[in-house]
Amino acid sequence: MLDPLPLTIPHLVEAAATARGDASALIEEGTTWSFAQLRDACRAAASAMLVAGIGSGDRVAIWAPNRREWIAGAVGAMTCGAAIVPLNTRLKGREAGELLRRTRAAMLLTVGDFLGTDYPAMLTQEDLPDLRRIVTFDRDWGGFLAEGNGSNDPAIDTAMAGVTPDSVSDILFTSGTTGAPKGVVSTHDRVVRLFAAWAETMGLEEGERYLIINPFFHSFGYKAGWVAALIAGATMLPVATFDVAHAAQMIAQQRINFLPGPPTIYYALLEAKAQQDFDTSSLRGAATGAATVPPDLIRRMRSELGLVDTVTAYGMTECGTITSCRRGDDAELIAESCGRALPGLEVCVVDDDGNALPPGEAGEILVRGYGVMREYLDDPDATAEAIDNNGWLHTGDIGTLDDAGYLRITDRKKDMFISGGFNVYPAEVERLLAPCPAIAQVAVIGVPDPRMGEVGKAFVVRRAGNGDDEGEIIAWARANMANYKVPRMIEFVESLPQNASGKVMKNVLAAR
């Protein structure tokens, strides 16, 4: 761990290069960057962005899979004083266009081709008045860097001097029960302090090899991923997509030590190992969550994969990590709880009147401390609703605390389910489904799925005269929204059950 710890991400990169120099910072498809080379790549990106007019207060969106240029582009933008806006690679053009407009992004870093998709082409019908430049990592990144003055450009240091711990580092989008995505605004000090505590809790050490499967557009891959690796001095090995055979090969050949992710990846690795054994003797630690984790999975991860330091954790975009189990906790405790608050954070459980509840009684989970977001983008009313006058963030989740401070989540106050590690907000899915020509009314719920945890089911009232079947509606959804949001099942109904105020009673739908 760097000491002292710089409280901005660009200064963190500089300090890591100074302290660790030629040690391996990143390995990707045969290319290795030392910490010094990573710093130079970030500075070269910053110079090109400064020449392109990016400066303090601008927003630079990144819509691309995990790759080394993603990190260089992100740190380069931050060095200029800009905030990054990570976009989910599964978004369709309409979804991405909405977020680019709302953030008034001046530049977009993306890819020309990923899994057969041309990302810039998806935006050709979008009105983006603030977007001045699109740069693709796979087609014109080298040419873009050549427009700058290189990593020794003195303008870089001038710009970086204006980046303070309180400067905005990123705007990540989440959603709520209203269905409109919310932009969560964080600052550098919030990110660095919180994920330094996370890295220490996980036992991530200098020189360990960290396989980053979680996507960089998510806090799990960005903040608990490459930022945490920079803080700890671990070597990051990013992968663009999870392929179990490729992951198994990397674990064995690259001697991976640390492998966080949702439960689905561990089930896949266990199944692959049972079919054809591979070397997992280097594995040490894992962090999981975002879904129910059975005790038997924890035991198997430890005994069959060698992940002896497996823990579960709880966080949200508004506070990237809130609680975590500790290394050495037994399998039942890890499976049944989300752990206790990270050092320096406070967690409490309250009743509907805001009164703290004693251990064992269920209420809304609140968190307070240095990791809580600054605000929601351009939404002071939503910010005031989420963070009260005493600084407590109201998570919307229901849970209990035990005498040792371990948190158990019992319910979700917000209308949300988790599919394959991704938060899915039914109200947002319903909003995206509304233009479908076959649909007059729709209500979406999450239903159990043995592999994904939960998947979406849509109850649809047809438009008059429309005869589209289940497959046609699902196909329309796949073309118009990110795949993880697409309902896996459609049930046609004559009407949706409503209460006296006209609200759809989803508990009645779920009871079916």
N, C-alpha and C positions, 0 to 999 in steps of 0.2 A: 504494500500500500504506500502510495506517495505521501511523503511528509515533509513540508506541509502540503495539504491537498488544495490545488487550485480550484476556485469555485466558478469557473466557466469552462465550457467544453473545449474551445480553442486553446486556452491556456493549459488545460489538462493535456492536450496533445503535445504541446511544446515541452511541458515538464516531463512527460513520459519519454520523449525523444532524448532529452538531456540526461535523464537518469538511466535509460536502458539502451540507448544508442543502436547498436547492431543486433540486439536480441530480436527474435522473430515476433512481429506484432500480428501478422496476418499471412495465412496460406490459402491460396485459392487456385485450383486447377493447375498446379505446377508452378505458380508464381508465388514468391515469398517477398513480403515487404518487411523490412525491419521497422522499428519504431521511428528511426530517423527518416526512412524512405516514406513512411506513412505521413509524417509531418510535412515532408517536401511535397507530396502529392496534394495534401490539403491546402498548402500555401499556394501551389500553382493554380489550383481551382479558384482560390480567393482572388488571385491577381486577375484571372480572366473575368471573373464576375465584377470586380471593380471597374475594369475597362468597359464592361457591358453596362455599367451604370447601376449595379446593385449596391445598395448602401443601407445605412441604419434605418430601421423601420420597415424595410421591404419584406416581402414574403416570397420564399422560393419553395415551390411544391416539388415533391419527389414521388414519382409514380413508376416504380420499378422494383424488380425482385432483388433479393440479397446479392450484393456484389461489391467488390472493393471500391468501385467508383461511387457507389451510393454514399459510403462513409466520407470519401474525399469531397464529394459535392456538398454533403450536409455540413461538414466542418468548414469548408470553404465559404459557404453562405453565412454561417454563424460568425466567421472571422470578419466578414464585411459588416456585421451588425444586423444582418437579416435573421428572421425566424424561418425555420423550415416547416413545411406542411406535408407530412407523409400521407400518401394516398394508398389505400388498399388496392393491390394489383388485381383484385377480383371485380372491382367496380366497372360498370359500363360507362360509356361516354356521357350519358345524361347525368349520372350520379357524380362523376368526377367534375363535370362542368359546373354543377351547382356549387361544389366546394371551392373550385378555383374562383368563381365569381364572389362567393361570400368572403373569402380571404383576400380578394383583390391581388392575387398572386402575380408578380411581375415576371417570373421566370418559371418554367417547368423543366425539370430534369426527368427524362423517361427513357424508354427503349423503343427501338423501331420494330422489334419482334421479340415476343416472349410467348412460348407455347402456341405459336401460330397466329398471335394477335398483334396487329399493328396499332400501337397505343395512340400515336398522334392522329392516325386516321379516324379513331373513334371520336375525336373532338371537332371534326370538320364542320359539323352542323351546330356547334355550340357558339354562342355569342360571348366572347371573352375580351371585353374592352380594355382590361388592365394588363393582359398577358402580352409582354413585349418579345419574348423569346422562348422557343422550345429547343432544347438540346437533348439529343439522344446519346446515351452512353455507348451503344453498340455501333452507331453509324458516324457520328461527328464529334465525339468527345475530344479526340486528339486535336482536331482542327480548332475546336473551341479553346482548348488550353493554349494553343499556339497564338491566339489573339492576345493573350496576357503577356506579362513581362517576366514570367518565371517565378520560382520559389523565393528568389532573393529580392524581389520587388520591394523597395522601401515603403511603398504605399500600404503594403500588408500590415506592417507593424503600426503604422499610423492608425489604420482602421481598427486593428485589434485592441489598441489602447483605449478605444471608446467602448469596448464590450465589457460590461460590468456584471457582477453576480446577479443583479436585478434586471438585466436585459432579458427580453423574451427569447427563449431558445427554440420553442416549438409550439405549434397548434395542432393537436391531435383531435380527431373527431370521434365522438361517441353519439349515442342517441338517447332518447327518453320516451316517455309514454305518449308524448304528443306526436311522435313520429318524425320530427325534424331533427337532423343531426346537430349536435352542439359542438362548437369548437372549444376545446379545453386549452387554456393558455397557461403555459409553464415558463418558469425562468431558469437560468443556468444553475443558480445555487440550489434551487429545489431539486433539480435532476441529479446534480453531482453528489450532494449530501445524502439524498435518499438511497441512491444506488451504491454509494460507498458503504452504507450500513447494510444494504442487501448483500453485497459481495462478501463482506466480513461474516455475516450470518451464514452464508452458504459455504464459507471456508475456501473461496476461490483464491488461488495463490499464484504468485509470480511464476511464469514458466509453464503453468498447466495449459493443456490444449482443450479449447472450448469449441465444440461443434454447435454452431448457431443455426438451428433449423427454424426457430421462430422468426417470422418475417420482420424485417426492419421497419415496416410501416406501423408496427404494433409496439407498445411499451416493452413487451417481453423480448423482442428481438433487438430493439433499438437501445432502450435504457438499461434493461437487465441483460442485454446482449453486448454490443460492442462498447458501449460506454462503461459498463462494469468491467469488461476485459481490460480496457485502457487504465482504469483505476487500479486494478489488481496487478496488472502486468502479465496477464494471461495471453496466450496466442489464440487469436480467433480464426476459425475455419468456417466461413459462411457458405451456406448452400441455398440455391435459388428455390428448389422445390424438394419436398421430402419423398425420396424413393428408398424403400426399405433395403433393397439390395445394395444400392450405392452407399447408404448410411452404414450398413454392416461392413462394407469394404473399407470405408474411411475409419471406422472405429478400430478395425484390426490393423490397417496399414499406417495410419497416422497417429496411433496410440492416443486416442481421445480419452480425456480424464473427466470432463464435465459436460453433461448433456441434459439441459432442461427442455421441457415441452409438455404438451397436453397428454393425458393418459393414452390417447390413441396411438402415439408413436411407440410407446413401450409395449403395448399389446402386439403391434406389428413386429417389433424386434424380437420379442419372445417367440412369436410364431415362426419367424424366419430362422431363429437359432435352433428351434426344435426340428425344423425341416433339414437344415444344413448348418452344422455347428460353425461358429466363427469365433475368433479370439476377442474376448471382452475383458481380459485381465488388466487392461490399463484403466478401465472405468472406475470412477470414485463417487461422483456426486450427481444428483439430479434434483431439480425443483419442478414440481407439477402442481396442478390445480385446475381451475376453470371448469370442473365437472366433478361428479361423485367419484371418489377413488376408493375401491374396495381394499380392505386390509390384505387380502390375498395377493393383489397386484403389488403392493408395497413389499411384501415378503418375497415375491418372485423377482422383483427388480433387484433386491439385495442379494438373493441367493443364486439366481440364474444369470443375471447380467453383471453382478459385481458392483452395483450402485449402492454401496453401503451407506452413503450419506444422502439418502433420499428423504426429501421433506415436501410437505405441501404448504402453499402460501395463499394469501388472499390480497387482492388489490383491485384497482379500477383506474380508468384513465385519469380521473380527477385526483387520484393519489396512487401512483404506480404500484407501490407495495405498502400494505398496511400491517399485516401480520404474517408470521411464518413460524412453522415448527422449527425445532432445533435438531441438529445432528445428534443422533443417539436416542431420540424419542422412539417409543415402541410403535410397531406397525398399526395397532389399533388406534392409538392416539393420533398418529399422522393421518390415518384414513378418516377418523371421525371428527377431526378439528382442522382449523386453518392456522393453528399456532397462536402465538401471543404477539403483542405489538412489537414492531422493530424498535430498537433503542432510540429514545427521544420522541417517539410518537405516543399519543394518548388515545386509548380506545375505551368507549363506554357504551352501554346499552340503556336506552331510555323508553319510557312509556309514551303514550300519545300526548301527554302534557309536558314532556321534556324532563321528567323526573328520572334520575338514575335508578336502575333496578338492581336488586341484589343478585348474587351468583345464582345461575340456574333459571332465572325468569327471562322469558323471551320478550324482546323489544327491538326497536330500530337501532342499528349499529351506527355510531358516530365516531369520527376520527378527527384529531386536532394535532397540528404540528408542522414542522418545516417542509414536509412533502406534499402538503395540500396545494392544489392548483391556485393560481392567482385569481382567475375569473373565467367565466364563459365569454367567448368572443362576442362583442357587440350585444350583450344581453344582460344588463345589470339586474333586471327583475329575476331572471333565472339564477344568477349568481347569488342574490340576496336570499332566494328561496333555498339554495343548496348550502350556503355557509352562513350560519347565524351570527348574531352580534358578538358572541363569545368565541368565534373562530372555529366552531365545530362544523365539520362537513357532514351533512346528513346523507348517508350512502343509499338509503332506500332499501337496504337489505335488512332482514329480520334474523336475529340470532341470540345466543346466550353466551355468557362468560362464566367459566368455572372459577374456583377459588385461586387457581394458579394463573388466571388471566388468559387461559386458552379459549379461543373463540370457536363457536360452532354456529354455522349458518343453517337456519331452519326453514326459511322461506324467503321469497323475493317480494318486497313491497312493490317494486316496479314490475311492469308487465314485460318480462324478458326471459329468454331461455338461452342455453349455451349449446351450440352444435359444433362438435369437433374442435372445441377450444375457442370458437368465435361467439361473441355476444350477438344475439339476434333479437331485435326489438319488433314485436308483432305490429305495432302501430306504424312503424316505418315500412314494413313489408306490405301492409294493407294500403298505405299511401301509394307505393310503387305499383301495386296491382290494380289500383282504381281505374287507370286508363285502358285496361284490357277490354277489348270489344265484347268479350263474353260475359263480363261481370257487372252485375247491378249492385250487389252488396257483397262484402267479404269480411270474414273474421278469421284471424290466424292464432293458433295456439301451438305450444311445444308439446310433443308427445315423446315418450321414452323410446330410445333406440339402443340396442346392445352395443353398437360400435361407436356411434357418434355422440352418445350421451342423450341427446334429444334432437329431434328434427321437426320441421314445421309441418303443420296440417292446416289447410285452408278450407273453411266452410263457405261455400259459394252459392249465392242466389243469382241465377242466370238473368241476363238481359232478355227481354221479350224477343222471341224470334231467333235467338241464337242457339245453335246446336253444338257448339264446340265441346269436345269431350275432355276428360282429365288430362290426357297426353298433350293436347293442343294448348291448354292453359299453362301447363308446366313448361312447354317449349317456349311460349310467349314470355313467361317469367325469366327463363334462362337467357333470353335475348335482351332483357331489359333491366336486370339487376345482378349483383354479385351472386355467384353460385351458392355460397353458404346461406344466403337469405331465401333461396327458392324453396317453396313448400315441396315436400316429397310426396304428399298425399292431398287429394282434392275430394271433398265430399259435397255433393250438390244437395241443397236444402230448399224448401219452399220459402222459409223465412228464418231470420235469426232471433233467438230468444232475447227479449229486452225487459228491463225493469221499468218501473213507473216513470223514471226520468228519461227513458229512451236509450239508456246505455246497454250495449250488448253484454249479456251475462255469460262470460267465458267459462265460469265454473260449471254452468249447465252443459256447455259444449264439451268441456273436459270430462264430465261425468259419463259421456257417451262411450 
